[in-house]
Amino acid sequence: MIKIKNYLLLTLLITFAAAGFSYAAGGFLSASEIPDSVAIIPPPPDAGGPGFARDAAVYKDTRALRGSERWKQAAFDADVSEAHLISYFTAQTGVQISKEKTPDAYALIKKIFNDFASAPDAAKKRYMRTRPFVYFKDLGPTCAPQDEENLSKNGSYPSGHTSIGYGQALVLAQILPEKQNEILMRGYEYGQSRVICGAHWKSDVDSGYLVAAAVFARLQNNKDYLKAVENARKEFEKVLKEKK
C-alpha cells in the first residue's frame, strides 16, 4: 500500500502515470470499500469484433482534430498536476478553487482524487489492454507525447483520467446542483478528451464513466465525505454571493 499525505500529491500523480494506480491511503474510502472495477464493468471489446471496430473508427476519426482548439483542450485535460486538477471546472462552477480562498473545497478535490483514481486499477491490471497510440503507431503521437512511454506500460481499460475527471464532475454537481448540467457536460467532455488525445479507446472512456459513478455512489454512505461536501458548498455559496 502506498501511503500518501495531501501535501505529497505530486508523488501520487507520478505513481498514477507510471504504472496504473494501486489503492492509495488518503481518500475517503478504504481499500475494501473501493468498488471492484473487474466486477462492475464488462471486459474490453475483443479485437476483430464490432466493439473494437467502433473503437478503431472513432480513434481514426479523431486524429483529424490534431492541432485544433479541441486538441489543445485535450492536452490541458491530460495534465493531472495539482494546478490543473483544481481548475478543470472553474468556468462551470464560477469558483476558482484555491488553498487560500476555498480551503475546504481544495482539500475535498485533492482527497477524492485518491478514491476515483484507485478504482480503475483492478481492471487495468486484469486486462492490460494495449493503448490506441501503440496499436496505431503510424497515426502519429498523442496530445501528450511526454506521457506515452509511461502510459504504454499499463493497461488502457478503463480510463483512469476519465474516472478522476467525471468523478470530480459528479462531486461538484452535488455541491452545486443548480449548475449540474454545465458541470456534468464538462465532465463528459473531459472523458472524451482522452479519446481525442489518443491515450484511450472510446470504450475505455465509457467504462471510466461507469467506474466514477460506482465510486460516487459508494461515497454517499461516507459521513466524512458528506460533511466535506457540505463544507465546500458553504464556501462556494459565499464566493458566489460575493461575486454578485
Contacts in CASP RR format, 6 or more apart in sequence:
PFRMAT RR
TARGET T0000
AUTHOR 0000-0000-0000
METHOD contacts of the structure
MODEL  1
MIKIKNYLLLTLLITFAAAGFSYAAGGFLSASEIPDSVAIIPPPPDAGGP
GFARDAAVYKDTRALRGSERWKQAAFDADVSEAHLISYFTAQTGVQISKE
KTPDAYALIKKIFNDFASAPDAAKKRYMRTRPFVYFKDLGPTCAPQDEEN
LSKNGSYPSGHTSIGYGQALVLAQILPEKQNEILMRGYEYGQSRVICGAH
WKSDVDSGYLVAAAVFARLQNNKDYLKAVENARKEFEKVLKEKK
1 22 0 8 1.000
1 23 0 8 1.000
1 24 0 8 1.000
1 25 0 8 1.000
1 31 0 8 1.000
2 12 0 8 1.000
2 15 0 8 1.000
2 22 0 8 1.000
2 23 0 8 1.000
2 24 0 8 1.000
2 25 0 8 1.000
3 24 0 8 1.000
3 25 0 8 1.000
4 11 0 8 1.000
4 12 0 8 1.000
4 24 0 8 1.000
4 25 0 8 1.000
4 26 0 8 1.000
4 114 0 8 1.000
5 26 0 8 1.000
6 26 0 8 1.000
6 107 0 8 1.000
6 110 0 8 1.000
6 111 0 8 1.000
9 82 0 8 1.000
9 85 0 8 1.000
9 110 0 8 1.000
9 113 0 8 1.000
10 81 0 8 1.000
10 82 0 8 1.000
12 24 0 8 1.000
12 113 0 8 1.000
12 114 0 8 1.000
12 117 0 8 1.000
13 80 0 8 1.000
13 81 0 8 1.000
13 82 0 8 1.000
15 21 0 8 1.000
15 22 0 8 1.000
15 24 0 8 1.000
16 80 0 8 1.000
16 117 0 8 1.000
16 160 0 8 1.000
17 80 0 8 1.000
17 147 0 8 1.000
17 150 0 8 1.000
17 151 0 8 1.000
18 150 0 8 1.000
18 153 0 8 1.000
18 154 0 8 1.000
19 150 0 8 1.000
19 153 0 8 1.000
19 154 0 8 1.000
20 121 0 8 1.000
20 124 0 8 1.000
20 125 0 8 1.000
20 154 0 8 1.000
20 155 0 8 1.000
21 117 0 8 1.000
21 118 0 8 1.000
21 120 0 8 1.000
21 121 0 8 1.000
21 124 0 8 1.000
21 160 0 8 1.000
22 118 0 8 1.000
22 121 0 8 1.000
23 31 0 8 1.000
23 34 0 8 1.000
23 118 0 8 1.000
23 121 0 8 1.000
24 114 0 8 1.000
24 117 0 8 1.000
24 118 0 8 1.000
25 114 0 8 1.000
26 111 0 8 1.000
26 114 0 8 1.000
27 111 0 8 1.000
27 112 0 8 1.000
27 113 0 8 1.000
27 114 0 8 1.000
27 115 0 8 1.000
28 111 0 8 1.000
28 112 0 8 1.000
28 115 0 8 1.000
28 219 0 8 1.000
28 222 0 8 1.000
28 224 0 8 1.000
28 225 0 8 1.000
28 228 0 8 1.000
29 115 0 8 1.000
29 118 0 8 1.000
29 215 0 8 1.000
29 218 0 8 1.000
29 219 0 8 1.000
29 222 0 8 1.000
33 218 0 8 1.000
33 222 0 8 1.000
34 115 0 8 1.000
34 118 0 8 1.000
34 119 0 8 1.000
34 215 0 8 1.000
34 218 0 8 1.000
35 119 0 8 1.000
35 211 0 8 1.000
35 214 0 8 1.000
35 215 0 8 1.000
35 218 0 8 1.000
36 122 0 8 1.000
37 119 0 8 1.000
37 120 0 8 1.000
37 121 0 8 1.000
37 122 0 8 1.000
37 123 0 8 1.000
37 124 0 8 1.000
37 158 0 8 1.000
37 207 0 8 1.000
37 211 0 8 1.000
37 214 0 8 1.000
38 122 0 8 1.000
38 123 0 8 1.000
38 126 0 8 1.000
40 210 0 8 1.000
40 211 0 8 1.000
40 214 0 8 1.000
41 123 0 8 1.000
41 158 0 8 1.000
41 207 0 8 1.000
41 208 0 8 1.000
41 210 0 8 1.000
41 211 0 8 1.000
42 207 0 8 1.000
43 127 0 8 1.000
44 127 0 8 1.000
44 129 0 8 1.000
44 156 0 8 1.000
44 157 0 8 1.000
44 201 0 8 1.000
44 203 0 8 1.000
44 204 0 8 1.000
44 207 0 8 1.000
45 51 0 8 1.000
45 52 0 8 1.000
45 54 0 8 1.000
45 55 0 8 1.000
45 203 0 8 1.000
46 52 0 8 1.000
51 203 0 8 1.000
54 202 0 8 1.000
54 203 0 8 1.000
55 132 0 8 1.000
55 201 0 8 1.000
55 202 0 8 1.000
55 203 0 8 1.000
56 132 0 8 1.000
56 136 0 8 1.000
58 195 0 8 1.000
58 201 0 8 1.000
58 202 0 8 1.000
59 132 0 8 1.000
59 136 0 8 1.000
59 139 0 8 1.000
59 195 0 8 1.000
59 198 0 8 1.000
59 201 0 8 1.000
59 202 0 8 1.000
60 136 0 8 1.000
60 139 0 8 1.000
62 195 0 8 1.000
62 196 0 8 1.000
62 198 0 8 1.000
63 139 0 8 1.000
63 140 0 8 1.000
65 71 0 8 1.000
65 74 0 8 1.000
65 196 0 8 1.000
66 140 0 8 1.000
66 143 0 8 1.000
70 196 0 8 1.000
71 143 0 8 1.000
71 196 0 8 1.000
71 197 0 8 1.000
72 143 0 8 1.000
73 189 0 8 1.000
73 193 0 8 1.000
74 143 0 8 1.000
74 193 0 8 1.000
74 194 0 8 1.000
74 196 0 8 1.000
74 197 0 8 1.000
75 143 0 8 1.000
75 144 0 8 1.000
75 197 0 8 1.000
76 84 0 8 1.000
77 84 0 8 1.000
77 88 0 8 1.000
77 161 0 8 1.000
77 190 0 8 1.000
77 191 0 8 1.000
77 193 0 8 1.000
77 194 0 8 1.000
77 197 0 8 1.000
78 142 0 8 1.000
78 143 0 8 1.000
78 144 0 8 1.000
78 147 0 8 1.000
78 161 0 8 1.000
78 193 0 8 1.000
78 194 0 8 1.000
78 197 0 8 1.000
78 199 0 8 1.000
79 144 0 8 1.000
80 161 0 8 1.000
80 164 0 8 1.000
82 110 0 8 1.000
85 109 0 8 1.000
85 110 0 8 1.000
85 113 0 8 1.000
85 168 0 8 1.000
86 97 0 8 1.000
86 98 0 8 1.000
86 106 0 8 1.000
86 109 0 8 1.000
86 110 0 8 1.000
87 96 0 8 1.000
87 97 0 8 1.000
88 165 0 8 1.000
88 168 0 8 1.000
88 186 0 8 1.000
88 187 0 8 1.000
88 190 0 8 1.000
89 168 0 8 1.000
89 169 0 8 1.000
89 172 0 8 1.000
89 183 0 8 1.000
89 186 0 8 1.000
89 187 0 8 1.000
90 96 0 8 1.000
90 97 0 8 1.000
91 186 0 8 1.000
92 172 0 8 1.000
92 179 0 8 1.000
92 182 0 8 1.000
92 183 0 8 1.000
92 185 0 8 1.000
92 186 0 8 1.000
93 172 0 8 1.000
93 176 0 8 1.000
93 179 0 8 1.000
93 183 0 8 1.000
93 236 0 8 1.000
94 239 0 8 1.000
94 240 0 8 1.000
94 243 0 8 1.000
95 102 0 8 1.000
95 105 0 8 1.000
95 236 0 8 1.000
95 239 0 8 1.000
95 240 0 8 1.000
96 102 0 8 1.000
97 105 0 8 1.000
97 106 0 8 1.000
97 109 0 8 1.000
98 106 0 8 1.000
99 106 0 8 1.000
101 239 0 8 1.000
102 232 0 8 1.000
102 235 0 8 1.000
102 236 0 8 1.000
102 239 0 8 1.000
103 235 0 8 1.000
104 228 0 8 1.000
104 231 0 8 1.000
104 232 0 8 1.000
104 234 0 8 1.000
104 235 0 8 1.000
105 175 0 8 1.000
105 231 0 8 1.000
105 232 0 8 1.000
105 235 0 8 1.000
105 236 0 8 1.000
107 228 0 8 1.000
108 171 0 8 1.000
108 228 0 8 1.000
108 229 0 8 1.000
108 231 0 8 1.000
108 232 0 8 1.000
109 168 0 8 1.000
109 171 0 8 1.000
111 228 0 8 1.000
112 167 0 8 1.000
112 168 0 8 1.000
112 171 0 8 1.000
112 219 0 8 1.000
112 225 0 8 1.000
113 164 0 8 1.000
115 215 0 8 1.000
115 219 0 8 1.000
116 160 0 8 1.000
116 163 0 8 1.000
116 164 0 8 1.000
116 165 0 8 1.000
116 167 0 8 1.000
116 168 0 8 1.000
116 211 0 8 1.000
116 212 0 8 1.000
116 215 0 8 1.000
117 160 0 8 1.000
117 163 0 8 1.000
117 164 0 8 1.000
119 163 0 8 1.000
119 211 0 8 1.000
119 212 0 8 1.000
119 214 0 8 1.000
119 215 0 8 1.000
120 158 0 8 1.000
120 159 0 8 1.000
120 160 0 8 1.000
120 163 0 8 1.000
120 208 0 8 1.000
120 211 0 8 1.000
123 157 0 8 1.000
123 158 0 8 1.000
123 207 0 8 1.000
123 211 0 8 1.000
124 154 0 8 1.000
124 155 0 8 1.000
124 156 0 8 1.000
124 157 0 8 1.000
124 158 0 8 1.000
124 160 0 8 1.000
125 155 0 8 1.000
127 155 0 8 1.000
127 157 0 8 1.000
128 154 0 8 1.000
128 155 0 8 1.000
129 155 0 8 1.000
129 156 0 8 1.000
129 157 0 8 1.000
129 201 0 8 1.000
129 204 0 8 1.000
130 155 0 8 1.000
130 156 0 8 1.000
131 151 0 8 1.000
131 152 0 8 1.000
131 155 0 8 1.000
131 156 0 8 1.000
131 198 0 8 1.000
131 199 0 8 1.000
131 200 0 8 1.000
131 201 0 8 1.000
132 156 0 8 1.000
132 198 0 8 1.000
132 199 0 8 1.000
132 200 0 8 1.000
132 201 0 8 1.000
133 139 0 8 1.000
133 140 0 8 1.000
133 141 0 8 1.000
133 142 0 8 1.000
133 148 0 8 1.000
133 151 0 8 1.000
133 152 0 8 1.000
133 198 0 8 1.000
133 199 0 8 1.000
134 152 0 8 1.000
141 148 0 8 1.000
142 148 0 8 1.000
142 197 0 8 1.000
142 198 0 8 1.000
142 199 0 8 1.000
143 196 0 8 1.000
143 197 0 8 1.000
143 198 0 8 1.000
143 199 0 8 1.000
144 197 0 8 1.000
144 199 0 8 1.000
147 199 0 8 1.000
151 199 0 8 1.000
156 199 0 8 1.000
156 200 0 8 1.000
156 201 0 8 1.000
156 204 0 8 1.000
157 201 0 8 1.000
157 203 0 8 1.000
157 204 0 8 1.000
157 207 0 8 1.000
158 204 0 8 1.000
158 205 0 8 1.000
158 207 0 8 1.000
158 208 0 8 1.000
158 210 0 8 1.000
158 211 0 8 1.000
159 191 0 8 1.000
159 194 0 8 1.000
159 199 0 8 1.000
159 200 0 8 1.000
159 204 0 8 1.000
159 205 0 8 1.000
159 207 0 8 1.000
159 208 0 8 1.000
160 208 0 8 1.000
160 211 0 8 1.000
161 190 0 8 1.000
161 191 0 8 1.000
161 193 0 8 1.000
161 194 0 8 1.000
161 199 0 8 1.000
161 200 0 8 1.000
162 190 0 8 1.000
162 191 0 8 1.000
162 194 0 8 1.000
162 200 0 8 1.000
162 204 0 8 1.000
162 205 0 8 1.000
162 208 0 8 1.000
162 209 0 8 1.000
162 211 0 8 1.000
162 212 0 8 1.000
163 208 0 8 1.000
163 211 0 8 1.000
163 212 0 8 1.000
163 215 0 8 1.000
164 212 0 8 1.000
165 187 0 8 1.000
165 190 0 8 1.000
165 191 0 8 1.000
165 212 0 8 1.000
166 187 0 8 1.000
166 188 0 8 1.000
166 190 0 8 1.000
166 191 0 8 1.000
166 208 0 8 1.000
166 209 0 8 1.000
166 212 0 8 1.000
166 213 0 8 1.000
167 187 0 8 1.000
167 212 0 8 1.000
167 215 0 8 1.000
167 216 0 8 1.000
168 187 0 8 1.000
169 183 0 8 1.000
169 184 0 8 1.000
169 186 0 8 1.000
169 187 0 8 1.000
169 188 0 8 1.000
169 190 0 8 1.000
170 184 0 8 1.000
170 212 0 8 1.000
170 213 0 8 1.000
170 216 0 8 1.000
171 216 0 8 1.000
171 219 0 8 1.000
171 229 0 8 1.000
172 183 0 8 1.000
173 179 0 8 1.000
173 180 0 8 1.000
173 183 0 8 1.000
173 184 0 8 1.000
174 229 0 8 1.000
175 229 0 8 1.000
175 232 0 8 1.000
175 233 0 8 1.000
175 236 0 8 1.000
176 183 0 8 1.000
176 233 0 8 1.000
176 236 0 8 1.000
188 209 0 8 1.000
191 205 0 8 1.000
191 208 0 8 1.000
191 209 0 8 1.000
192 205 0 8 1.000
194 200 0 8 1.000
194 204 0 8 1.000
194 205 0 8 1.000
195 201 0 8 1.000
195 202 0 8 1.000
195 204 0 8 1.000
195 205 0 8 1.000
219 225 0 8 1.000
220 226 0 8 1.000
END
